[in-house]
Structure formats: structure tokens, C-alpha cells
């Protein structure tokens, strides 16, 4: 277990290339925009389904 921890630390310190602050900001903006677009799509689907079900219930309720 100790060997694993030492090797993991060595890899994180010496072998991993960490992104710059500018790259992190860019990636964060991309994730935020994608999340907002996804939320709008889900909202549109939800409202569409709600309106369809309301129409169906009203139609079947008047029979």
C-alpha cells in the first residue's frame, strides 16, 4: 500500500501535465454554456410534455 501511495504521488508531481489557469477558465465556460443549453432543452421537453398531457386529459375528460 505504501509503495502504491509513493508511486501515485510521484506520478502526480512529475508526470502529470496540469492545465494552466486560462485553460481552466476556458473549460469552465464551456461546461457552463453546455449545462445551460442542456437545461433549456430539458425545460422545453418538460413544457411540451406537460402541454401534451394537459391536452389529452382535457380531450378525454370531455368524452
Secondary structure by P-SEA (a helix, b strand, c coil): caaaaaaaaaaacccbbbbcaaaaaaaaaaaaaaaaaaaaaaaaaaaaaaaaaaaaaaaaaac
